[in-house]
Structure formats: structure tokens, C-alpha cells
Amino acid sequence: MPSKFLTATWHHLIMANYQVEPKMLLDLVPRGTELDSWNGKHFVSVVGFHFLNTRVLGLPIPWHRNFEEVNLRFYVRRHVGNEVRRGVVFIREIVPKWAIAWVANTVYNERYSAMKMASSERVVTGTSGLDCNDEVAREIAYRWRTKLARTKTYRWNGISATTCGRPTVPGPNSEANFITEHYYGYVTQRDGSTMEYRVEHPSWRVWDVSSCVLDCDIETVYGREWVEPLSEVPHSAFVAVGSDIVVRRGVRCC
């Protein structure tokens, strides 16, 4: 098994999931993998979360241990003998530190960008009006700032969610299980080959949400082709509690 490349805690992951036509993704599928689907439906997800206690090759990097990330991703699988490896492919990843973006783009050929980011979280009590089964909710938000080409001004974008009820482990055939139970990353390399890396974590408990809002200049952040699908109401949304994670070193597989 490849050695550990990165360890961290992923904390409070907002996952907003949008159904898309597979033709939007086919040109992005790495060699040796194929699109994965749930009940015949294909998804992209906007995911916002915290990296905490990050270590690279076992070492903490000063001023780079705790930070936000927001990414846009879709789902693939790879057959290895009788094993089906379910993984994700990132369309774009946003972090607040240029060094993190540089390392990820250089080592893995990922699609990271460094932008100013912020986040907030607060506990709300007395939430009976939210149609929840619990009187405590969390309002969680991740934000990132972009420069608008049209006006040369800056705009804050964000994804936010309000949790509802108590977190539970999703059922084995649920959409939330499909979204969270992908344990590999796949990246197309500059020579056209595919790098595979494993991400290890336990099954996550997830909160239902009473609201989830993507407030974003989609064309500036993701490109014109994503304006229509990401402007729709998400097919599903939830917040995963998160856990400690391990990212293994990548290996070329295809």
C-alpha cells in the first residue's frame, strides 16, 4: 500500500448535489475510469468544508494546518479485478493558501486555485420553525472571493446550510451513501495517464438540512457551461460531520 501523503481532519462538509447529463462530464473522465451513477442519475457536488490539523508527510506546515476548501466534483469508478473502486474527480478546488494550491497542482496535477476565503458556524436554538426533529441546529457557511472580469470588482461567493435533526449514518442504498462513500481520487496527468490515490475515513454521519444556498457567480468561478445546472435547486443536500482522514500517495494506474 502506498505511504501516507497527507493526514488531517475534515470537518462539517456541506454537500450540495446537482443532477447533470452525463455528456457534460465525458470529456473530464480520466483514462481507465467510467462515470458512476446512483439509480441511473449522474451528479456533480459543490462541497465546502474545513481542513484541520493538516500534516504533509507527517509534518505540520506552519500557517497551513487549518483552512477552508470548496470544490466542485463528480463521481467515477474503476474496475480492478473483481474490485470496484469508487472515486471522485475534481473540476475545481478553491483554497485560501497559494502554497497548498501549488503543491496540489504540481504533485497531482489537480485544478486548485487560491482565493481569499472565510467561514462561519453558529449554533441556533429554538428551531421548531424549521420543521426539524430537534431544537438545535447549526448554520454553517463557507465563502470565497473572486474578481469579476466585467467590472474589475470583487465579489464574495458562498455556500451555506442549516442542519436539521440529529446526524445519522446514511442507509446503504441511499443517495447520501453514494455521495459520501467514494474512497479514491482520480486525476488526469499531463501525459494523459491517470493517477489514483486512496482517501481513508470511516463512514460519516450526516445531518439533513432545512436549507442549502449556493450564492455564486457561477460563470466566473466554474465556467459558462455550469451556469444552468448549478442554478437549479440541488437534487439533495446535507452536511457530513466529518472525521480524521488519510490521503495515500498517488500512483499511476492507467
C-alpha positions as CSV (number, residue, x, y, z in Angstrom):
1,M,0.0,0.0,0.0
2,P,1.3,3.5,-0.8
3,S,2.6,5.5,2.2
4,K,0.7,8.4,3.7
5,F,1.0,11.7,1.9
6,L,-1.4,13.8,4.0
7,T,-3.4,13.4,7.2
8,A,-6.0,15.8,8.5
9,T,-9.5,16.2,9.9
10,W,-12.3,17.1,7.5
11,H,-14.9,18.9,9.5
12,H,-18.6,19.8,8.7
13,L,-18.8,19.1,5.0
14,I,-21.7,20.9,3.2
15,M,-22.6,18.7,0.2
16,A,-24.9,20.2,-2.4
17,N,-25.6,17.7,-5.2
18,Y,-26.9,18.5,-8.7
19,Q,-28.1,16.1,-11.3
20,V,-26.5,16.6,-14.7
21,E,-26.5,14.9,-18.1
22,P,-23.5,12.6,-18.4
23,K,-22.5,14.2,-21.7
24,M,-21.3,17.2,-19.6
25,L,-18.7,15.0,-17.9
26,L,-17.5,12.6,-20.5
27,D,-14.5,14.7,-21.6
28,L,-13.4,15.0,-18.0
29,V,-13.4,11.3,-17.2
30,P,-9.8,10.1,-16.6
31,R,-8.4,7.2,-18.6
32,G,-9.3,3.8,-17.1
33,T,-12.3,5.0,-15.2
34,E,-16.0,5.4,-16.1
35,L,-18.8,7.5,-14.8
36,D,-20.5,6.3,-11.7
37,S,-24.2,6.8,-11.1
38,W,-26.9,6.3,-8.4
39,N,-30.2,4.9,-9.7
40,G,-29.2,5.9,-13.2
41,K,-28.6,9.5,-12.1
42,H,-25.3,11.4,-12.5
43,F,-24.2,14.1,-10.1
44,V,-21.8,16.9,-9.5
45,S,-21.4,18.2,-6.0
46,V,-20.3,21.5,-4.6
47,V,-18.6,20.7,-1.3
48,G,-17.4,23.1,1.3
49,F,-15.5,22.1,4.5
50,H,-12.7,22.7,6.9
51,F,-9.2,21.1,6.8
52,L,-8.0,20.9,10.4
53,N,-4.6,19.7,11.9
54,T,-3.2,19.1,8.4
55,R,0.2,17.3,8.1
56,V,2.1,16.6,4.9
57,L,4.4,13.6,5.1
58,G,3.8,13.6,8.8
59,L,4.9,17.2,9.3
60,P,2.8,20.2,10.3
61,I,3.3,23.1,7.9
62,P,3.3,26.5,9.8
63,W,0.2,28.6,8.9
64,H,-1.1,25.9,6.7
65,R,-2.7,23.5,9.2
66,N,-6.3,24.8,9.3
67,F,-8.1,26.2,6.3
68,E,-11.3,26.1,4.2
69,E,-11.8,24.3,0.9
70,V,-14.7,24.4,-1.6
71,N,-14.6,22.1,-4.5
72,L,-16.8,21.0,-7.5
73,R,-16.5,17.3,-8.1
74,F,-18.2,14.3,-9.9
75,Y,-18.1,10.5,-9.5
76,V,-16.4,7.7,-11.3
77,R,-15.4,4.1,-10.7
78,R,-12.6,1.8,-11.8
79,H,-12.6,-2.0,-12.1
80,V,-9.5,-3.7,-10.7
81,G,-10.1,-7.5,-11.0
82,N,-13.2,-8.2,-9.0
83,E,-13.0,-5.0,-7.1
84,V,-14.9,-1.8,-8.0
85,R,-13.1,1.3,-6.8
86,R,-15.4,4.3,-6.5
87,G,-13.8,7.6,-6.7
88,V,-14.1,11.3,-7.3
89,V,-12.7,13.7,-10.0
90,F,-12.4,17.4,-9.1
91,I,-13.4,20.0,-11.6
92,R,-12.2,22.9,-9.5
93,E,-10.9,23.2,-6.0
94,I,-10.6,26.5,-4.1
95,V,-8.3,27.1,-1.0
96,P,-7.1,30.2,0.7
97,K,-3.3,29.4,0.6
98,W,-1.3,29.7,-2.7
99,A,1.3,27.1,-1.4
100,I,-1.4,24.5,-1.0
101,A,-2.7,25.1,-4.5
102,W,0.9,25.0,-5.9
103,V,1.7,21.6,-4.2
104,A,-1.6,20.0,-5.3
105,N,-1.3,21.2,-8.8
106,T,2.4,20.3,-9.1
107,V,2.3,16.9,-7.4
108,Y,-1.1,15.6,-8.5
109,N,-1.9,17.9,-11.5
110,E,-5.2,18.9,-9.7
111,R,-7.2,22.1,-10.5
112,Y,-6.6,24.2,-7.4
113,S,-7.0,28.0,-7.2
114,A,-6.0,30.2,-4.3
115,M,-8.6,32.8,-3.2
116,K,-9.4,34.8,-0.1
117,M,-11.8,32.6,1.9
118,A,-13.8,32.8,5.2
119,S,-16.2,30.6,7.1
120,S,-18.7,30.8,9.9
121,E,-20.6,28.5,12.1
122,R,-23.1,29.1,14.9
123,V,-25.5,27.0,16.9
124,V,-29.1,28.1,16.7
125,T,-31.6,27.1,19.4
126,G,-35.3,27.1,19.3
127,T,-35.6,26.0,15.7
128,S,-39.0,24.4,15.8
129,G,-40.0,26.6,12.9
130,L,-37.5,24.7,10.7
131,D,-39.6,21.5,10.6
132,C,-36.8,19.6,12.4
133,N,-37.0,16.9,15.0
134,D,-34.5,18.6,17.2
135,E,-34.4,22.0,18.9
136,V,-30.7,22.7,18.0
137,A,-29.4,23.5,14.5
138,R,-26.1,24.7,13.1
139,E,-25.8,27.4,10.5
140,I,-22.6,26.7,8.5
141,A,-21.2,28.8,5.7
142,Y,-18.0,28.8,3.5
143,R,-17.2,31.9,1.4
144,W,-14.6,32.7,-1.3
145,R,-13.8,36.0,-3.1
146,T,-13.4,36.3,-6.9
147,K,-12.6,39.2,-9.1
148,L,-15.2,39.9,-11.8
149,A,-13.7,40.3,-15.2
150,R,-16.6,42.6,-16.4
151,T,-16.3,45.2,-13.7
152,K,-12.8,44.5,-12.2
153,T,-14.5,44.5,-8.8
154,Y,-14.5,41.8,-6.1
155,R,-17.5,39.6,-5.2
156,W,-17.9,37.2,-2.2
157,N,-19.4,33.8,-3.2
158,G,-20.7,31.3,-0.7
159,I,-22.3,28.0,0.1
160,S,-24.3,27.8,3.3
161,A,-26.6,25.2,5.0
162,T,-28.6,24.9,8.2
163,T,-28.6,21.4,9.8
164,C,-31.8,19.7,10.8
165,G,-32.3,17.0,13.4
166,R,-29.5,14.6,14.5
167,P,-26.7,13.2,12.4
168,T,-27.1,9.6,11.3
169,V,-25.2,7.2,9.1
170,P,-27.0,7.0,5.7
171,G,-28.6,3.8,4.6
172,P,-26.5,1.6,2.3
173,N,-28.7,2.3,-0.8
174,S,-29.3,6.0,-0.1
175,E,-28.1,8.9,-2.2
176,A,-26.2,10.3,0.7
177,N,-24.3,6.9,1.0
178,F,-23.4,7.1,-2.7
179,I,-22.1,10.7,-2.4
180,T,-20.0,10.1,0.7
181,E,-18.7,6.5,0.1
182,H,-16.1,7.2,-2.6
183,Y,-12.7,6.4,-1.3
184,Y,-10.4,7.2,-4.3
185,G,-9.4,10.3,-6.2
186,Y,-8.5,10.2,-9.9
187,V,-6.6,12.8,-11.8
188,T,-5.6,13.0,-15.4
189,Q,-1.9,13.7,-15.7
190,R,-0.1,15.9,-18.3
191,D,0.8,13.0,-20.4
192,G,-2.8,11.7,-20.5
193,S,-2.2,8.9,-17.9
194,T,-4.3,8.6,-14.7
195,M,-3.1,9.0,-11.1
196,E,-5.1,7.2,-8.4
197,Y,-4.9,7.9,-4.7
198,R,-6.8,6.5,-1.8
199,V,-8.6,8.5,0.8
200,E,-9.3,6.7,4.1
201,H,-12.0,7.6,6.6
202,P,-14.9,5.9,8.4
203,S,-18.4,6.1,7.2
204,W,-19.7,9.6,8.0
205,R,-22.8,10.6,9.9
206,V,-24.8,13.2,8.1
207,W,-27.3,15.9,9.0
208,D,-30.4,16.6,6.9
209,V,-30.6,20.3,6.1
210,S,-33.6,22.7,6.3
211,S,-31.9,25.0,3.8
212,C,-28.9,25.0,1.5
213,V,-27.9,28.0,-0.6
214,L,-25.2,28.4,-3.3
215,D,-24.7,32.2,-3.8
216,C,-22.1,32.3,-6.6
217,D,-21.2,34.0,-9.8
218,I,-21.1,30.6,-11.4
219,E,-19.7,31.7,-14.8
220,T,-16.7,33.4,-13.2
221,V,-16.0,30.6,-10.8
222,Y,-16.8,27.5,-12.8
223,G,-17.4,28.5,-16.4
224,R,-20.4,29.2,-18.6
225,E,-21.3,25.6,-19.1
226,W,-22.0,25.2,-15.4
227,V,-24.4,28.1,-15.1
228,E,-27.6,26.2,-15.9
229,P,-27.1,23.0,-13.8
230,L,-25.7,24.9,-10.8
231,S,-28.5,27.4,-10.9
232,E,-31.1,24.7,-10.2
233,V,-32.3,23.7,-6.8
234,P,-29.9,20.9,-5.6
235,H,-31.2,17.3,-6.1
236,S,-30.1,16.7,-2.5
237,A,-28.1,18.5,0.2
238,F,-26.8,17.5,3.6
239,V,-23.9,18.2,6.0
240,A,-21.5,15.4,6.9
241,V,-20.0,15.5,10.3
242,G,-16.6,14.5,9.0
243,S,-13.6,12.7,10.6
244,D,-9.9,12.2,10.6
245,I,-8.7,11.2,7.1
246,V,-5.6,9.8,5.4
247,V,-4.6,10.6,1.8
248,R,-2.2,8.0,0.4
249,R,0.5,8.8,-2.1
250,G,-0.8,8.8,-5.7
251,V,0.2,6.1,-8.2
252,R,-0.2,6.0,-11.9
253,C,-2.7,3.3,-12.7
254,C,-3.8,3.7,-16.4
